Amino acid sequence: MFKNLMDDLDSIIERDPAARSRAEVFFLYSGFKALRSYRKAHWLYRHNLKFLARFISQRSRKKTGIEIHPAAKIGKGLFIDHGMGVVIGETTEIGDYCTIYQNVTLGGTGKETGKRHPTLGNNVLVGAGAKVLGPFKVGNNARIAAGAVVLDTVPDNATAVGVPARIVRVNGVRPLNLDQIHIADPVAQELCRLEYHVTLLEREMNLIKKRENEEKYGNQMPDAKEENKKTMP
Ligand SMILES: CC(C)(COP(=O)(O)OP(=O)(O)OC[C@H]1O[C@@H](n2cnc3c(N)ncnc32)[C@H](O)[C@@H]1OP(=O)(O)O)[C@@H](O)C(=O)NCCC(=O)NCCS
């Protein structure tokens, strides 16, 4: 237990340039306080003392503004920075050494039952205000940008940004556009090209006809009725 506590403390010091000592983190960091309460509540929850577990987690929410359901599964070295407004739902799973900023929700969409919250791999970063909603996986070393709303699986080493979130980097490289739905329709494009060429040809033909008529009749175009009379048998 003492080793876990030290792990949690050291991992915060490693990742927060503002943290000066273990004592500072232990006494002053709300994320660390919430994590300590969670570890107690989780132990009670696993030993079937569910009411007491929820009591501790709700009291911790009042003090820190961070709500972690005691049934959630959290690995070592979680760093909740600033903390206020963080919600971690009942069936959430979080790997080791993840970082979560303020106003993050690891929640459900309201459509699922049973496992309805996300599973985060190891070393995942979830930026301020991001919402990760649903029972899918966020891969190891993934980065969720501040303000993103993630509704689907995020692969290992990927960066997801935006609303709804899309993958913009995998291993630091921009992925190929594999979107098969929003690509231009090649048949429609070919038809468009053909229509354009037909219009050009029609214009050409009209000009040729006009020139021929001018050569035949000078500037005076024949009356259509007269012309018909001439050609009618
Ligand atoms: C996403 C993040 C982790 C950077 O990850 P990264 O893999 O290094 O990504 P990059 O910086 O290379 O950016 C990749 C693309 O996403 C865009 N992007 C980055 N962060 C974004 C965000 N929050 N929202 C929308 N787009 C974002 C970049 O502009 C870039 O766009 P491009 O593909 O057009 O060039 C970082 O931008 C972030 O949001 N960190 C959260 C930090 C935080 O919450 N701090 C709070 C402190 S109090």
PDBQT file of the ligand as one rigid body, heavy atoms in Angstrom, charges set to zero:
ROOT
HETATM    1  C1  LIG A 301      -3.604  16.906 -28.542  1.00  0.00    +0.000 C 
HETATM    2  C2  LIG A 301      -2.346  17.280 -27.791  1.00  0.00    +0.000 C 
HETATM    3  C3  LIG A 301      -2.114  16.306 -26.650  1.00  0.00    +0.000 C 
HETATM    4  C4  LIG A 301      -1.150  17.274 -28.731  1.00  0.00    +0.000 C 
HETATM    5  O1  LIG A 301      -0.952  15.977 -29.235  1.00  0.00    +0.000 OA
HETATM    6  P1  LIG A 301       0.071  15.732 -30.450  1.00  0.00    +0.000 P 
HETATM    7  O2  LIG A 301       0.000  14.285 -30.817  1.00  0.00    +0.000 OA
HETATM    8  O3  LIG A 301       1.400  16.276 -30.074  1.00  0.00    +0.000 OA
HETATM    9  O4  LIG A 301      -0.620  16.560 -31.616  1.00  0.00    +0.000 OA
HETATM   10  P2  LIG A 301      -0.086  17.853 -32.417  1.00  0.00    +0.000 P 
HETATM   11  O5  LIG A 301       0.237  18.966 -31.475  1.00  0.00    +0.000 OA
HETATM   12  O6  LIG A 301       0.975  17.375 -33.374  1.00  0.00    +0.000 OA
HETATM   13  O7  LIG A 301      -1.396  18.268 -33.226  1.00  0.00    +0.000 OA
HETATM   14  C5  LIG A 301      -1.992  17.422 -34.174  1.00  0.00    +0.000 C 
HETATM   15  C6  LIG A 301      -3.117  18.174 -34.854  1.00  0.00    +0.000 C 
HETATM   16  O8  LIG A 301      -4.182  18.348 -33.911  1.00  0.00    +0.000 OA
HETATM   17  C7  LIG A 301      -4.494  19.724 -33.751  1.00  0.00    +0.000 C 
HETATM   18  N1  LIG A 301      -4.843  19.932 -32.357  1.00  0.00    +0.000 N 
HETATM   19  C8  LIG A 301      -4.032  19.825 -31.278  1.00  0.00    +0.000 A 
HETATM   20  N2  LIG A 301      -4.738  20.042 -30.156  1.00  0.00    +0.000 NA
HETATM   21  C9  LIG A 301      -6.007  20.291 -30.525  1.00  0.00    +0.000 A 
HETATM   22  C10 LIG A 301      -7.211  20.588 -29.815  1.00  0.00    +0.000 A 
HETATM   23  N3  LIG A 301      -7.227  20.667 -28.483  1.00  0.00    +0.000 N 
HETATM   24  N4  LIG A 301      -8.358  20.757 -30.518  1.00  0.00    +0.000 NA
HETATM   25  C11 LIG A 301      -8.351  20.683 -31.877  1.00  0.00    +0.000 A 
HETATM   26  N5  LIG A 301      -7.247  20.402 -32.609  1.00  0.00    +0.000 NA
HETATM   27  C12 LIG A 301      -6.093  20.219 -31.933  1.00  0.00    +0.000 A 
HETATM   28  C13 LIG A 301      -3.228  20.457 -34.168  1.00  0.00    +0.000 C 
HETATM   29  O9  LIG A 301      -3.512  21.765 -34.585  1.00  0.00    +0.000 OA
HETATM   30  C14 LIG A 301      -2.727  19.584 -35.300  1.00  0.00    +0.000 C 
HETATM   31  O10 LIG A 301      -3.494  19.883 -36.451  1.00  0.00    +0.000 OA
HETATM   32  P3  LIG A 301      -2.933  19.597 -37.972  1.00  0.00    +0.000 P 
HETATM   33  O11 LIG A 301      -3.046  18.114 -38.186  1.00  0.00    +0.000 OA
HETATM   34  O12 LIG A 301      -3.884  20.364 -38.842  1.00  0.00    +0.000 OA
HETATM   35  O13 LIG A 301      -1.522  20.078 -37.998  1.00  0.00    +0.000 OA
HETATM   36  C15 LIG A 301      -2.438  18.715 -27.201  1.00  0.00    +0.000 C 
HETATM   37  O14 LIG A 301      -2.675  19.641 -28.254  1.00  0.00    +0.000 OA
HETATM   38  C16 LIG A 301      -3.564  18.847 -26.173  1.00  0.00    +0.000 C 
HETATM   39  O15 LIG A 301      -4.721  19.119 -26.483  1.00  0.00    +0.000 OA
HETATM   40  N6  LIG A 301      -3.150  18.669 -24.872  1.00  0.00    +0.000 N 
HETATM   41  C17 LIG A 301      -4.046  18.818 -23.765  1.00  0.00    +0.000 C 
HETATM   42  C18 LIG A 301      -3.362  19.694 -22.768  1.00  0.00    +0.000 C 
HETATM   43  C19 LIG A 301      -4.299  20.243 -21.715  1.00  0.00    +0.000 C 
HETATM   44  O16 LIG A 301      -5.446  19.885 -21.610  1.00  0.00    +0.000 OA
HETATM   45  N7  LIG A 301      -3.772  21.143 -20.934  1.00  0.00    +0.000 N 
HETATM   46  C20 LIG A 301      -4.504  21.746 -19.879  1.00  0.00    +0.000 C 
HETATM   47  C21 LIG A 301      -3.494  22.338 -18.937  1.00  0.00    +0.000 C 
HETATM   48  S1  LIG A 301      -4.298  23.232 -17.670  1.00  0.00    +0.000 SA
ENDROOT
TORSDOF 0
